[in-house]
Amino acid sequence: MAAAVPYNRVRFDAYRRCACEFVTGETYDCNELANMLHDLRWVEVPRAFSVALYNAARKGPLRPGLARNFKELLEYVTFLAFGSAERDVVQPWYLKNWDDFFVSCVEGILSLNNRTDDVLLQREAVVRRAFAGVLNLVEGARGYMSLDRLKNSTAAHALLVASGHCAHSFVWNGWVQLGGDVDGVPVGCVRDAKRPMTLAHTFLMDEIAASILDTQSFDVLSWDHAFGHFAGSTKWRSFAERCKLYASRLGGTDTIPAVRRLDDEVEHAYLHARNAIHKIHKSVADEELGDVTNLHKRTNKRKATNTIRASKRHSEAPNMLITSQYESIWNQVALAIPTSSHTLCELVSRKICCE
């Protein structure tokens, strides 16, 4: 088992102060925070933002403009690091660091709310606002995350991608708790798979589901947007199913309505896609059948023309003695004239085999 990551309280307190000032909208030192954000590899950094988001959520809705301000902050951080805010000039490790940062932010809020169902039901609104705050930050940062297409996508899509790219991710949580076999889990994810779920996980999944549904894009044939990515991701679909299973223990209380709607939309979209593909296949088959029919007509026309020409040549040519040798040849020629598409296919097959 990997050694525990050392935790520096002094570093955490410094980042927490800056993160809280930024999230709440108080006056903060942009240069100080930008320089500190160069050290994303420290676990204290995302955890400080987790605490800042949760504390701000306890006071009420998060301030508007948070995503815009975070985007401006990251542009400044990128400029300080690479001399330009353009995505094309940054190194891949920098983009990957932001994927890990947001996954760790989510895990920090989950850890802060590792409580019983009764406690979490009382703080549901706060927990949801905190997770929505993570999505706000992701919205501002998606232009500097791992995949190029995220720049023109959504925060939900960026978080779906980030969780799939990280070595350790909350999407494995609850696997063993809800009956999964640990033997089917990648070695590096066993610790995550053994971590129990709480209602906080279901609130997270419901916030992500609601964000996906808000895009009103329900194409399952592309991973270039959040809905298609979720629909095609085994890990995310499995995580959503575990959230539904966990939430079902509450009886009549439905804590994840968006997850259920998203699941219905995915099933409907797959059915629509299957029907569309079936129509395409039928159209192609009809077109091929028409080609075969036209070929058959042309063959029959050619046969009639050849017969007329042969009759004309026969009338003009001298009489030929039909011996047993010539009779065999004429029989083979006659058999070679196709009378249907099936015999035509058989002839082609026979010719290929002979060659």
C-alpha positions as CSV (number, residue, x, y, z in Angstrom):
1,M,0.0,0.0,0.0
2,A,1.3,3.5,-0.9
3,A,2.5,5.6,2.0
4,A,0.2,8.3,3.2
5,V,0.7,11.7,1.7
6,P,2.3,14.1,4.3
7,Y,-0.1,16.8,5.4
8,N,1.2,20.3,6.2
9,R,-1.1,22.3,8.5
10,V,0.8,25.6,7.9
11,R,0.4,25.2,4.1
12,F,-3.3,24.2,4.5
13,D,-4.1,27.2,6.6
14,A,-2.4,29.6,4.2
15,Y,-4.3,28.2,1.2
16,R,-7.6,28.1,3.2
17,R,-7.3,31.8,4.0
18,C,-6.8,32.7,0.3
19,A,-9.4,30.2,-1.0
20,C,-12.0,31.5,1.5
21,E,-11.4,35.1,0.5
22,F,-11.7,34.2,-3.2
23,V,-14.8,32.1,-2.9
24,T,-16.7,34.5,-0.7
25,G,-15.7,37.5,-2.8
26,E,-13.7,39.3,-0.2
27,T,-10.7,41.4,-1.2
28,Y,-7.9,39.0,-1.9
29,D,-4.3,39.2,-3.2
30,C,-4.5,37.9,-6.8
31,N,-0.7,37.7,-7.0
32,E,-0.4,35.7,-3.8
33,L,-3.1,33.2,-4.8
34,A,-1.8,32.9,-8.4
35,N,1.6,32.0,-7.2
36,M,0.3,29.6,-4.6
37,L,-1.7,27.8,-7.3
38,H,1.5,26.8,-9.0
39,D,1.8,24.1,-6.4
40,L,-1.3,22.0,-7.2
41,R,0.6,18.8,-6.4
42,W,0.1,19.5,-2.7
43,V,-3.0,17.9,-1.4
44,E,-3.6,20.8,0.9
45,V,-4.4,23.0,-2.1
46,P,-7.7,21.3,-3.3
47,R,-8.7,20.5,0.2
48,A,-8.4,24.2,1.2
49,F,-10.8,25.0,-1.7
50,S,-13.1,22.2,-0.5
51,V,-13.4,23.8,2.9
52,A,-13.8,27.2,1.4
53,L,-16.7,26.1,-0.8
54,Y,-18.4,24.2,2.0
55,N,-18.1,27.1,4.4
56,A,-19.5,29.5,1.8
57,A,-22.3,27.1,1.0
58,R,-23.3,27.0,4.7
59,K,-24.0,30.8,4.5
60,G,-26.3,30.5,1.5
61,P,-26.0,30.5,-2.3
62,L,-22.6,31.1,-3.7
63,R,-21.9,34.4,-5.3
64,P,-22.5,35.0,-8.9
65,G,-19.5,35.5,-11.1
66,L,-17.5,32.8,-9.3
67,A,-16.8,30.9,-12.6
68,R,-15.8,34.0,-14.5
69,N,-13.4,35.2,-11.7
70,F,-11.9,31.7,-11.5
71,K,-11.3,31.7,-15.3
72,E,-9.6,35.1,-15.0
73,L,-7.5,33.8,-12.2
74,L,-6.4,30.7,-14.1
75,E,-5.5,32.8,-17.1
76,Y,-3.2,34.8,-14.9
77,V,-1.7,31.7,-13.3
78,T,-1.1,30.3,-16.8
79,F,0.5,33.5,-17.9
80,L,2.9,33.6,-14.9
81,A,3.9,30.0,-15.6
82,F,4.3,30.0,-19.4
83,G,4.4,33.6,-20.5
84,S,1.1,33.3,-22.3
85,A,-2.5,32.4,-21.4
86,E,-3.0,30.4,-24.6
87,R,-3.7,26.8,-24.1
88,D,-1.4,25.7,-26.9
89,V,1.7,26.8,-25.1
90,V,1.1,25.0,-21.8
91,Q,2.6,21.6,-20.9
92,P,0.3,18.4,-20.6
93,W,1.2,18.0,-16.9
94,Y,-0.3,21.4,-16.2
95,L,-3.6,20.4,-17.8
96,K,-3.6,17.1,-15.9
97,N,-3.0,18.8,-12.6
98,W,-6.3,20.7,-12.9
99,D,-8.1,17.4,-13.6
100,D,-6.7,16.0,-10.3
101,F,-7.4,19.3,-8.5
102,F,-11.2,19.1,-9.1
103,V,-11.5,15.4,-8.3
104,S,-9.7,16.1,-5.1
105,C,-12.0,19.0,-4.4
106,V,-15.0,16.7,-4.7
107,E,-13.4,14.1,-2.5
108,G,-12.7,16.8,0.1
109,I,-16.4,17.7,0.3
110,L,-17.3,14.1,0.5
111,S,-14.9,13.6,3.4
112,L,-16.3,16.7,5.2
113,N,-19.7,15.0,4.9
114,N,-18.9,11.5,5.9
115,R,-21.9,11.4,8.2
116,T,-25.1,9.4,8.8
117,D,-28.1,9.7,6.6
118,D,-30.1,11.7,9.2
119,V,-27.4,14.3,9.5
120,L,-26.9,14.6,5.8
121,L,-30.7,15.0,5.1
122,Q,-30.6,18.0,7.4
123,R,-27.7,19.6,5.5
124,E,-28.7,18.5,2.0
125,A,-29.1,22.0,0.7
126,V,-25.6,23.0,1.9
127,V,-23.9,19.9,0.5
128,R,-25.6,20.5,-2.9
129,R,-24.5,24.1,-3.0
130,A,-20.9,23.0,-2.2
131,F,-20.9,20.6,-5.1
132,A,-22.5,23.2,-7.4
133,G,-19.6,25.4,-6.4
134,V,-17.1,22.8,-7.6
135,L,-18.9,22.8,-11.0
136,N,-18.7,26.6,-11.0
137,L,-15.0,26.5,-10.6
138,V,-14.7,23.7,-13.3
139,E,-16.7,26.0,-15.6
140,G,-14.0,28.6,-15.3
141,A,-11.2,26.1,-15.6
142,R,-12.3,23.7,-18.4
143,G,-10.2,25.5,-21.0
144,Y,-7.1,24.4,-19.0
145,M,-8.1,20.8,-18.4
146,S,-6.9,17.6,-20.1
147,L,-9.0,17.4,-23.3
148,D,-9.0,20.1,-26.0
149,R,-12.7,19.6,-26.6
150,L,-13.6,20.5,-23.0
151,K,-12.9,24.2,-23.9
152,N,-16.1,24.3,-25.9
153,S,-18.1,21.9,-23.7
154,T,-19.6,22.1,-20.2
155,A,-18.5,21.9,-16.6
156,A,-20.3,18.6,-16.1
157,H,-18.5,17.1,-19.1
158,A,-15.1,18.3,-17.8
159,L,-15.7,16.7,-14.3
160,L,-16.8,13.4,-16.0
161,V,-13.6,13.4,-18.0
162,A,-11.4,14.4,-15.0
163,S,-12.7,11.6,-12.8
164,G,-12.0,9.1,-15.5
165,H,-8.4,10.3,-16.0
166,C,-7.4,10.3,-12.3
167,A,-5.6,7.4,-10.7
168,H,-7.9,7.6,-7.7
169,S,-11.5,8.7,-8.0
170,F,-14.7,8.8,-6.0
171,V,-16.6,7.0,-8.8
172,W,-15.4,3.7,-7.3
173,N,-16.8,4.5,-3.9
174,G,-19.4,2.1,-2.6
175,W,-18.4,-0.8,-4.9
176,V,-17.6,-3.3,-2.1
177,Q,-20.2,-1.8,0.2
178,L,-23.1,-2.5,-2.2
179,G,-22.0,-6.0,-3.2
180,G,-19.3,-5.5,-5.8
181,D,-16.5,-8.0,-6.1
182,V,-13.1,-6.4,-5.4
183,D,-11.4,-8.8,-7.8
184,G,-13.1,-6.9,-10.7
185,V,-11.5,-3.6,-9.6
186,P,-8.2,-2.3,-11.0
187,V,-5.4,-2.7,-8.5
188,G,-4.9,1.0,-8.1
189,C,-8.6,1.6,-7.3
190,V,-9.1,-1.0,-4.6
191,R,-8.8,1.5,-1.8
192,D,-11.4,3.7,-3.5
193,A,-13.7,0.8,-4.1
194,K,-13.6,-0.1,-0.4
195,R,-14.6,3.4,0.7
196,P,-18.3,3.4,1.7
197,M,-20.8,5.7,0.1
198,T,-22.9,8.2,2.0
199,L,-25.9,10.3,1.0
200,A,-23.4,13.0,0.0
201,H,-22.4,10.8,-3.0
202,T,-26.0,10.7,-4.1
203,F,-26.3,14.5,-3.8
204,L,-23.2,14.9,-5.9
205,M,-24.5,12.5,-8.6
206,D,-27.8,14.4,-8.7
207,E,-26.1,17.8,-9.1
208,I,-24.1,16.4,-12.0
209,A,-27.1,14.8,-13.5
210,A,-29.1,18.0,-13.4
211,S,-26.2,19.8,-15.0
212,I,-26.1,17.3,-17.8
213,L,-29.8,17.5,-18.4
214,D,-29.6,21.3,-18.5
215,T,-27.6,21.1,-21.7
216,Q,-30.6,19.6,-23.6
217,S,-28.2,17.5,-25.7
218,F,-29.2,13.9,-25.8
219,D,-26.9,12.3,-28.4
220,V,-25.5,9.0,-27.3
221,L,-23.3,8.5,-30.4
222,S,-20.7,11.1,-29.4
223,W,-18.4,11.5,-26.4
224,D,-17.9,15.2,-27.3
225,H,-20.5,16.3,-24.8
226,A,-21.6,15.4,-21.2
227,F,-24.6,13.3,-22.1
228,G,-22.8,11.1,-24.6
229,H,-19.9,10.7,-22.3
230,F,-22.0,9.7,-19.3
231,A,-24.1,7.3,-21.5
232,G,-21.0,5.5,-22.8
233,S,-19.0,5.5,-19.5
234,T,-19.3,2.2,-17.6
235,K,-17.7,3.7,-14.5
236,W,-20.1,6.7,-14.3
237,R,-23.2,4.6,-15.2
238,S,-22.2,2.1,-12.5
239,F,-21.6,4.9,-10.0
240,A,-25.1,6.3,-10.7
241,E,-26.6,2.9,-10.2
242,R,-25.0,2.6,-6.8
243,C,-26.3,6.0,-5.9
244,K,-29.8,4.9,-6.8
245,L,-29.4,1.7,-4.9
246,Y,-28.1,3.6,-1.8
247,A,-30.9,6.2,-2.0
248,S,-33.5,3.5,-2.3
249,R,-32.9,2.7,1.4
250,L,-34.6,5.9,2.3
251,G,-38.0,4.5,1.3
252,G,-40.4,7.2,0.0
253,T,-37.9,10.0,0.0
254,D,-36.5,10.6,-3.5
255,T,-33.2,12.4,-3.0
256,I,-32.0,11.9,-6.6
257,P,-34.8,12.9,-9.1
258,A,-32.3,14.2,-11.7
259,V,-30.4,10.9,-11.7
260,R,-33.6,9.0,-12.5
261,R,-34.5,11.4,-15.2
262,L,-31.1,11.2,-16.7
263,D,-31.2,7.4,-16.7
264,D,-34.6,7.5,-18.5
265,E,-33.2,9.9,-21.1
266,V,-30.2,7.6,-21.7
267,E,-32.4,4.6,-22.3
268,H,-34.7,6.6,-24.6
269,A,-31.7,8.0,-26.5
270,Y,-30.2,4.5,-27.0
271,L,-33.6,3.2,-28.3
272,H,-33.8,6.2,-30.6
273,A,-30.3,5.6,-31.9
274,R,-31.0,1.9,-32.4
275,N,-34.1,2.7,-34.5
276,A,-32.2,5.3,-36.5
277,I,-29.4,2.8,-37.2
278,H,-32.0,0.1,-38.2
279,K,-33.5,2.6,-40.7
280,I,-30.1,3.3,-42.2
281,H,-29.4,-0.5,-42.5
282,K,-32.8,-1.0,-44.1
283,S,-32.2,1.8,-46.6
284,V,-28.8,0.4,-47.5
285,A,-30.3,-3.1,-47.9
286,D,-33.1,-1.7,-50.1
287,E,-30.6,0.1,-52.2
288,E,-28.5,-3.0,-52.7
289,L,-31.6,-5.0,-53.6
290,G,-32.5,-2.4,-56.2
291,D,-28.9,-2.7,-57.6
292,V,-29.2,-6.5,-57.9
293,T,-32.7,-6.2,-59.5
294,N,-31.3,-3.7,-62.1
295,L,-28.3,-6.0,-62.7
296,H,-30.7,-8.9,-63.3
297,K,-32.7,-6.8,-65.8
298,R,-29.6,-5.8,-67.6
299,T,-28.4,-9.4,-67.7
300,N,-31.7,-10.6,-69.2
301,K,-31.6,-7.8,-71.8
302,R,-28.0,-8.7,-72.7
303,K,-29.1,-12.4,-72.9
304,A,-31.9,-11.5,-75.4
305,T,-29.5,-9.3,-77.4
306,N,-26.9,-12.1,-77.6
307,T,-29.5,-14.6,-78.6
308,I,-30.6,-12.3,-81.5
309,R,-27.0,-11.8,-82.6
310,A,-26.3,-15.5,-82.3
311,S,-29.3,-16.3,-84.4
312,K,-28.2,-13.8,-87.1
313,R,-24.7,-15.2,-87.1
314,H,-26.0,-18.7,-87.3
315,S,-28.2,-17.8,-90.3
316,E,-25.2,-16.1,-92.0
317,A,-22.5,-18.7,-91.1
318,P,-22.1,-22.1,-92.8
319,N,-23.7,-25.1,-91.1
320,M,-21.5,-26.5,-88.3
321,L,-21.6,-30.2,-87.5
322,I,-22.8,-30.7,-83.9
323,T,-20.5,-33.4,-82.6
324,S,-20.5,-34.7,-79.0
325,Q,-17.5,-32.4,-78.2
326,Y,-19.3,-29.2,-79.4
327,E,-22.5,-30.2,-77.7
328,S,-20.7,-30.3,-74.3
329,I,-19.3,-26.8,-74.9
330,W,-22.7,-25.4,-75.9
331,N,-24.3,-26.9,-72.7
332,Q,-21.6,-25.2,-70.5
333,V,-22.2,-21.8,-72.2
334,A,-26.0,-22.2,-71.7
335,L,-25.5,-23.0,-68.0
336,A,-23.3,-19.9,-67.6
337,I,-26.2,-17.5,-68.3
338,P,-27.7,-16.4,-65.0
339,T,-31.5,-16.5,-64.6
340,S,-31.7,-14.8,-61.2
341,S,-29.7,-12.9,-58.7
342,H,-29.1,-16.1,-56.7
343,T,-27.6,-17.9,-59.7
344,L,-25.5,-14.8,-60.5
345,C,-24.0,-14.9,-57.0
346,E,-23.3,-18.6,-57.3
347,L,-21.5,-18.0,-60.6
348,V,-19.4,-15.3,-59.0
349,S,-18.6,-17.6,-56.1
350,R,-17.7,-20.4,-58.4
351,K,-15.5,-18.2,-60.4
352,I,-13.6,-17.0,-57.3
353,C,-13.1,-20.5,-56.1
354,C,-11.8,-21.6,-59.5
355,E,-9.3,-18.7,-59.5
